[in-house]
Amino acid sequence: MKNQHSNHLLQLTLATLFISTSGALGKYIDLPTPVVIWWRCFLGGLFLYAFCYYKKFDLKVHSRKDAVAITISGLLLGAHWITYFYALKLSNVAIGMLSLFTFPIMTTFLEPLFIKVKFDPVYILLGVMVLFGIYLLAPEFNLESTYVKGILFGLLSALFFALRNIMSKKLVSSYNGTHIMLYQVSILSIVLAPTLFYFGTSGIKTEFPYVIMLALVTTAMGHTMLVNSLKHFTVSTASIINSTQPIFGIIIAFIFLNEIPTLNTYLGGSLILATVIIESVRSRNK
């Protein structure tokens, strides 16, 4: 049991690392946000479908109720991605990711309202620790610039992400995480298709390698592994462990975008890591 738990924890950590690439990629790719998200969904969907075809998965949706839940969760995922990318474009990788990572706190309060999960008061303390860590990680906020809009978009993205994860949790008992992600990105590919005519895709040629990485590593691999992890962890636990994303994201941004972290980044990162370790031990002993 403990070895299985360690394997599940490793998969969730890898999912977190893969998803963390979205910060640097979202900031770097020079295309309109809806167009980036469409390519992300379209290419990610192709990768996921090829995998399902190879594995001979049954892709049938079992009921109309499930179809509605999948559609709503897909739209929430799209809203999360779009608002998150706007947060990155308006500010920087650090602020975009840090404002997004208020979602574990939102999740701990929202999850008992949608799923029969007993509210654990310890999550309040862990959530406060994460919030304080995020506060320490954040650079000095300039409230007179577009950073304010970036923070607001990040907070809105956090809300959409928390709701999407909660809905996905309800689906994983009946569907594989790969199926759910394939359904979600397929729905978004259809919904966002009209934006291609409005914004155009003339710049895709130079950005294509980075869009492929976003679709394959971040979306097809990272988000599928995250959804699969919900079979083994509560949404709150997975969300708190996922809070290492800003640390990974800031390191990636430092290496590839030369965004230099401050001393507060290290202090806040250490606090978040301590929270993750505490929750990992607690979830192991449950």
Residue pairs with C-beta under 8 A, 6 or more apart in sequence:
2 284
5 232
5 283
5 284
8 229
8 232
8 233
9 241
9 280
9 283
9 284
11 225
11 228
11 229
12 225
12 226
12 229
12 233
12 238
12 241
12 242
13 241
13 244
14 225
15 221
15 222
15 223
15 224
15 225
15 226
15 229
15 242
16 222
16 226
16 241
16 242
16 244
16 245
16 248
17 222
17 248
18 217
18 218
18 221
18 222
18 225
19 218
19 222
19 223
19 226
19 242
19 245
20 97
20 244
20 245
20 246
20 248
20 249
20 252
21 213
21 214
21 217
21 218
21 222
21 249
21 252
22 84
22 214
22 218
22 222
22 249
23 88
23 93
23 96
23 97
23 245
23 249
23 250
23 252
23 253
24 93
24 249
24 252
24 253
24 256
24 257
25 210
25 213
25 214
25 218
26 36
26 84
26 85
26 88
26 89
26 96
26 214
27 88
27 89
27 92
27 93
27 96
27 253
27 257
28 210
28 256
28 257
29 36
29 207
29 210
29 211
29 214
30 203
30 206
30 207
31 39
31 201
31 203
31 204
31 207
31 211
32 195
32 199
33 82
33 85
33 86
33 89
34 82
34 192
34 195
34 199
35 195
35 196
35 199
35 200
35 201
35 204
36 85
36 211
36 214
37 78
37 81
37 82
37 85
37 188
37 192
38 188
38 189
38 192
38 193
38 195
38 196
39 201
39 204
39 211
39 214
39 215
40 81
40 185
40 211
40 214
40 215
40 218
40 219
41 78
41 185
41 186
41 188
41 189
41 192
41 215
41 219
42 185
42 189
42 215
43 211
43 212
43 215
43 216
44 181
44 185
44 215
44 216
44 219
44 220
45 182
45 185
45 186
45 189
47 215
47 216
47 219
47 220
48 178
48 181
48 182
48 185
48 220
48 224
49 182
51 178
51 220
52 59
52 178
52 179
52 182
55 178
57 176
57 178
57 179
59 179
59 182
61 67
61 70
61 183
62 174
66 171
66 174
66 175
69 167
69 170
69 171
70 171
70 180
70 183
70 184
70 187
71 187
72 167
73 164
73 167
73 168
73 171
73 180
73 184
74 183
74 184
74 185
74 186
74 187
74 188
75 187
75 188
75 191
76 160
76 161
76 163
76 164
76 167
77 160
77 161
77 164
77 184
77 185
77 188
78 187
78 188
78 191
78 192
79 157
79 160
80 157
80 160
80 161
80 164
81 157
83 153
83 154
83 156
83 157
83 160
84 96
84 100
84 153
84 154
84 157
84 161
86 149
86 150
86 153
87 95
87 96
87 99
87 100
87 150
87 151
87 153
87 154
87 157
88 96
88 97
88 150
89 150
90 96
90 146
90 147
90 149
90 150
90 153
91 146
91 147
91 149
91 150
91 151
91 154
92 139
92 150
92 253
92 259
93 249
93 250
93 252
93 253
93 257
93 259
94 137
94 138
94 139
94 246
94 249
94 250
94 253
94 259
94 261
94 265
95 138
95 139
95 141
95 147
95 150
95 151
95 154
96 150
96 153
96 154
97 154
97 245
97 246
97 249
97 250
98 134
98 137
98 138
98 154
98 246
99 150
99 151
99 152
99 153
99 154
99 155
99 157
99 158
100 154
100 155
100 157
100 158
100 161
100 245
101 130
101 134
101 158
101 242
101 243
101 245
101 246
102 131
102 134
102 154
102 155
102 158
103 157
103 158
103 159
103 161
103 162
103 165
103 239
104 126
104 127
104 130
104 162
104 236
104 239
104 240
104 242
104 243
105 127
105 128
105 130
105 131
106 158
106 159
106 162
107 162
107 165
107 166
107 235
107 236
107 239
108 119
108 120
108 123
108 124
108 126
108 127
108 236
108 239
109 119
110 162
110 163
110 166
111 117
111 166
111 169
111 234
111 235
111 236
112 118
112 119
114 166
114 167
114 170
115 166
115 169
115 170
115 235
117 234
117 235
117 236
120 236
122 282
123 236
123 240
126 240
126 275
126 278
126 279
127 240
129 271
129 272
129 274
129 275
130 240
130 243
130 271
130 272
130 275
132 268
132 271
133 243
133 268
133 269
133 270
133 271
133 272
133 275
134 246
134 268
134 272
135 268
136 264
136 265
136 267
136 268
136 271
137 246
137 250
137 264
137 265
137 267
137 268
137 269
137 272
138 264
138 268
139 262
139 264
139 265
141 147
141 148
141 151
162 235
162 239
165 226
165 230
165 235
165 238
165 239
166 235
168 177
168 180
168 227
168 230
169 230
169 234
169 235
171 180
172 180
172 227
172 228
172 230
172 231
173 231
175 183
176 228
177 224
177 225
177 226
177 227
177 228
177 229
177 230
177 231
178 224
178 228
180 227
181 219
181 220
181 223
181 224
181 227
185 219
204 211
226 238
226 242
229 238
230 238
233 241
233 283
234 283
237 279
237 282
237 283
240 275
240 276
240 279
241 276
241 279
241 280
243 272
243 275
243 276
244 272
244 273
244 276
246 269
246 272
247 269
247 272
247 273
250 259
250 261
250 265
250 269
251 261
253 259
254 260
254 261
